[in-house]
Amino acid sequence: MRKFVRVPVPSTLKSRGITAVQMNHGISAKKRLGENHEEKHQTDDGRIPPEILGDGGGSMISGGSALSAHVVEPSSRHTVLDSVDVLVVGGGPAGIGAALGAARAGANTLLIENHAFFGGTASWALGMGMNQMRPSGQPRSVVHEHLIRCIAAYGDQAIRFGRHSVHCNVEYLKLAVMDALDEVGAKYLVRIQAVDAIVEVNRVLGVVVATKRGLMDMLAKAVVDCTGDADVAFFAGAETMTEPTMLMPMTLSLALTNIDAAKVKPADLKAAILAAQPKHPLTPSVFIEVQQIAQSRSWYINHSGTADLGRIDATDPVERSKAECFSRRQAYDMVRSLNESDNPALREIEWVASGPQCSVRETRRVKGVYILTEDDARAGRAFKDTIAWRSGYVDLGGEKGEDRYGQMMMIHDVPFTSILPEKIDGLLIGGRCISTTHVAAGAGKSIGNCMATGHAAGVACALSARKGILPREINVSELQDKLRDDNVNLEIKDREQKTP
Ligand SMILES: Cc1cc2nc3c(=O)[nH]c(=O)nc-3n(C[C@H](O)[C@H](O)[C@H](O)COP(=O)(O)OP(=O)(O)OC[C@H]3O[C@@H](n4cnc5c(N)ncnc54)[C@H](O)[C@@H]3O)c2cc1C
């Protein structure tokens, strides 16, 4: 975490909004939400009452004047690469939703991404169905539809529609994300990794990024952590949660071509890999899923990856390295299982790609003001401060010894308090690292759901930046109205619970 000293604001910098806030630690009362999950999270004017805001809720702007009182300057400076209203860190599904949402809401928005392209796991997995993008075939928001429209613009090779999912060729997805960001005027930078948080007291003011020119600073009025691993929150000193006994496995996906669909079916590949397990013991034992890539003649394999290795923490450099290297050998064993098969059509199959890295299902989750639970998901719980909803399945991704794979859940709300870190300000969370339990993380990790929480976080940060207040202080009713304007249906009574 970077430390700061306060200096008076030069007038030329005031307009950048890089300002200190007066901290009032008087508001520290904290209350876990009780049994009644429908209980009021908001006052009648839409604000979250201070007693449930958590310790970080102590940052107060006094009459807006504090926003022009000071500028924070790094005690050891890096070059400031940019200074924006809303900085979104991580360009996976959540980050895409956040950047589109914030830019559409009028914020000067910058999305930064560690890889050289966007999409996160949706791209690394080489063709997976982006689930819950259109539950029951119905559009779920303007940002989801915007991305779908941009992918579909590349034609039939780019996209195939399922019941609730969008199966895309990831090469077109990578282009489509940039197209969508360009259309809403969001800025973006790739090959930029956030390696630290810039924090004053308990407010995030930006991140330190690693570049080929060394470390640089990115400053923002509000930051959305969409890193999947809660990197920004962790660097900022926010409390994060990690399942101590087991984490959902990582997976290196494979893309295969030279497939004669008249002669082989996905089930044939799965059967051949499982049958060859005694000879090729690295192959995954829990599940193997084979699907067509968009409408092409190529298929991809998703599977339970590192499940047989036990608990692997992708944020641990040594464990991560072990998992990545193991997974490349595992992929080779899967291909050998096909190519050594008795079935000539399987022997013809060629391995053309694997993901640029293992796709990660679960690492750290931020401890928010409210922790969403499996029970919330299974009961289809509603929250007054809902800002998104999640649909689909409870699915622990092939975690060993778990039978919770593909079990249908109820459509349930995500409250604002689950994207709001308990103790750190200036920061909201989107995607797979929002505040949930381990199983509830598995219940909401579908791409459409991650995009939805990112979208809400992006719009919320845009609101906070425009008003010069902390994300924690925004009027949640106003946020809900903005999300409704973006075609998000927050009315639980309208939901069809039976179809994903
Ligand atoms: C193997 C596998 C298969 C899956 N199958 C499906 C499926 O079929 N359908 C479905 O809907 N969902 C599926 N999921 C779940 C879904 O893909 C994820 O839950 C979802 O992508 C999470 O979105 P996210 O944006 O929160 O995180 P991620 O997709 O992990 O994206 C995070 C992004 O942040 C970037 N980043 C991370 N740290 C930093 C940093 N410090 N600085 C800058 N950038 C950073 C990463 O490079 C990445 O682009 C699968 C997941 C896995 C792992």
The ligand as a Gaussian input file, in Angstrom:
#p B3LYP/6-31G(d) Opt

LIG

0 1
 C      -12.393000     -23.130000     -16.568000
 C      -13.593000     -22.276000     -16.381000
 C      -14.731000     -22.528000     -17.124000
 C      -15.843000     -21.723000     -16.986000
 N      -16.931000     -21.988000     -17.754000
 C      -17.913000     -21.077000     -17.804000
 C      -18.960000     -21.193000     -18.758000
 O      -19.009000     -22.142000     -19.530000
 N      -19.880000     -20.223000     -18.810000
 C      -19.859000     -19.154000     -17.954000
 O      -20.720000     -18.279000     -18.055000
 N      -18.903000     -19.024000     -17.019000
 C      -17.922000     -19.948000     -16.945000
 N      -16.923000     -19.807000     -16.026000
 C      -16.983000     -18.720000     -15.030000
 C      -16.610000     -17.371000     -15.610000
 O      -15.758000     -17.503000     -16.698000
 C      -15.941000     -16.492000     -14.560000
 O      -16.598000     -16.575000     -13.344000
 C      -15.934000     -15.057000     -15.049000
 O      -15.147000     -14.941000     -16.208000
 C      -15.416000     -14.131000     -13.971000
 O      -15.387000     -12.839000     -14.503000
 P      -14.506000     -11.714000     -13.806000
 O      -14.502000     -10.567000     -14.742000
 O      -14.966000     -11.539000     -12.419000
 O      -13.037000     -12.358000     -13.692000
 P      -12.042000     -12.918000     -14.795000
 O      -12.757000     -13.530000     -15.937000
 O      -11.071000     -13.763000     -14.049000
 O      -11.318000     -11.607000     -15.330000
 C      -10.424000     -10.881000     -14.536000
 C       -9.599000      -9.991000     -15.452000
 O       -8.783000      -9.131000     -14.673000
 C       -7.453000      -9.153000     -15.165000
 N       -6.581000      -8.893000     -14.028000
 C       -6.418000      -9.675000     -12.947000
 N       -5.575000      -9.104000     -12.082000
 C       -5.202000      -7.921000     -12.634000
 C       -4.341000      -6.886000     -12.207000
 N       -3.715000      -6.950000     -11.027000
 N       -4.169000      -5.822000     -13.025000
 C       -4.808000      -5.745000     -14.235000
 N       -5.641000      -6.710000     -14.676000
 C       -5.833000      -7.787000     -13.884000
 C       -7.290000     -10.537000     -15.746000
 O       -6.238000     -10.597000     -16.692000
 C       -8.670000     -10.769000     -16.356000
 O       -8.760000     -10.273000     -17.663000
 C      -15.806000     -20.635000     -16.100000
 C      -14.673000     -20.371000     -15.336000
 C      -13.570000     -21.193000     -15.473000
 C      -12.359000     -20.888000     -14.667000

